[in-house]
Structure formats: C-alpha cells, structure tokens
Amino acid sequence: VSLGDAVEHAGERLAGAGEVMSPAGGRISEQETLERALEIMAEAHTTSLPVTDEQNRLVGSISLRDIAHYAEHHPSLRAALQELTTQPSFWDGLQMY
C-alpha cells in the first residue's frame, strides 16, 4: 500500500507542493562563492538556496548543512560560518526547509 493509496482510502486530500512551500527567499548562481551563499541565506532568513546556471535554470540546491560539511576542512569558511550563525539576527524569522 502506497502513501497515496492510504490517504485516498482515508478520504483526505493532501495539499500540493505549491500550497505548503516556503516563498522563494533567494537563489545563487553556481559561480558564486560559498561566502556569498551564506550572505544570501542570512538576508533571506533561510537555510537553503536554489542554485542556478548561467541561463537561470535550476541545477540544484545548497544548504547550510552542505556548507558546514565543506567548512570542516576549510578554516576560513568555518570562521565565516561561525560568525554568521552566532549572530541572533541570522536566526530571527528563519525559514527551515
């Protein structure tokens, strides 16, 4: 039994993705730096961003977790990440995806 079958059997209609998504808070080009991604996340109060190519097509996403994992081996980025995430303003109104 699939989730869809179970929900249909219960007579409940599930919302579409567009009905429950968070509004777009920003995006980043795949050419931009990780530091810039952190800045955009802070400005948009979000923990992830869509990543676009030169034609503005979606090619993926980057999350605060992705950056934190990469920063484990890059001290300068780790310092920037720590500085950003220890600012109370970063967490105000944060949208978790």
Disulfide bonds with the S-S distance in Angstrom:
none
